[in-house]
Amino acid sequence: MQKLGFGEGDRIRIRKETDSGVVVYEGVVMPTVSRNIVVKLDSGYNIGIRPANTEIELVDKAAVVKETRGAEEVKSRKIKTRLPILSILSTGGTIASKVDYRTGAVSPQFSTDDILEAIPELGAIAKIKGKVVYSILSENMRAEYWRKLAAEVYNEIQNGAEGVIVTHGTDTMGYTAAALSFMVRTPVPVVLVGSQRSSDRPSSDATMNAICAAKVAACSDLAEVVVLMHGSTSDDFCSIHRGTKVRKMHTSARDAFQSVNDAPIGTVHYDASDIEEIRIEFLQGYKKRGEQELELRDRLEAKCGLVKFYPGADSAILDFFVEQGYKGIVLEGTGLGHVSAEWIPSVARAIKQGVPVVMTSQCLYGTICDRVYDTGRDLLHAGIIEGEDMLPETALVKLMWVLGQTTDMDEVKRLMHESIAGEIKGRRVKNEHTCC
């Protein structure tokens, strides 16, 4: 770019010959990817242009201004005697992604250093340590990756981190949050954060989410695994969700994450003009710093399955899982927790062979109760474990964790009914006729 007489921040006009004629683009030069020229158009979108067969005209030089967002200057705005130590563990996802201008697709390419460079305000909140654990999109997450991630969180806390942030793709963040909730008993905040739009897009939610996550992880007295994401479609506040009660409820909205069968633990009120004024408001009870000793309980039985029942579904689906050696199965049933009567022999057969079967509901909200209808009572007689008010994905992860601790069926049932990490909130009266 220097040979052509322009650099980052300059405004240029590009005329490029194509098969359909000459096209003209105008915009601001962005950091270059490979040999392409990256330009942010006035519309806010970025494009990558190959210099071949291209005429470039300098429209306006970037103004020389004093950098005001650098980490060192942000640090000096308000002097602190000591910044808390905060570890950022990156696993990839949209918050650690940017556009690949070879393909136009979004891919995980940011390291922790890249995140710090992109969001220098983090340096004013805490002394940052960073590590890339994985660089994957979240659909590629696996149970063995959860174990490694849990060990990394444990090690960071053991080595003095006063809070941990895990950057993660949003699509499976609920699964990972539940897994860490069961595997790591933590005396400090562990905050999972992501973004719905990549950091180099004009509508990105990455910066606000990351800053609010850092405030919670470094400055609050929370000591749980939580998910922090936008609480509304505006840049006004983020919600703090318990790691076992949160689900992504929209494919692309900024406020996609909601607490299910529970209220958010708290709210972070965002102030873009002064990070010192960002305020954390806790709305309900939570574990506090120092209440529990650090402990790693990372044994998992990965061979567990989640089966969704639907009208007309063949019970051979359940038989197949058992034949393939699955050690535990979570059913996502209808309503209060039902499948068709044709499934009951397969459920009983699986349980008789030592495979625990846990019932959850497609309804998400409310509590499982198999005492109301005959089918439910038959399921209970077969030995099914009611999943209380757990999300299906939380019940799956919990069953993996429980089977990592014990294979005794009575103990499995007891642990599945015990609230270990806030995953069970519903109150139910267990008698012969009533569930509530």
Secondary structure, 3 states (H helix, E strand, C coil): CCCCCCCCCCEEEEEEEECCEEEEEEEEECCCCCCCEEEEECCCCEEEECCCCEEEEEEECCCCCCCCCCHHHHHHHCCCCCCCEEEEEEEECHHHEEEECCCCEEEECCCHHHHHHHCCCHHHHCEEEEEEEEEECHHHCCHHHHHHHHHHHHHHHHCCCCEEEEECCCCCHHHHHHHHHHHEECCCCEEEECCCCCCCCCCCCHHHHHHHHHHHHHHCCECCEEEEEECCCCCCEEEEEECCCEEECCCCCCCCEEECCCCCCEEEECCCCCHHHCEEEECCCCCECCCCCCEECCCCCCCEEEEECCCCCCCHHHHHHHHCCCCEEEEEEECCCECCHHHHHHHHHHHHCCCCEEEEECCCCCCCCCCCCHHHHHHHHHCCEECCCCCHHHHHHHHHHHHHHCCCHHHHHHHHHCCCCCCCCCCCCCCCCCCC
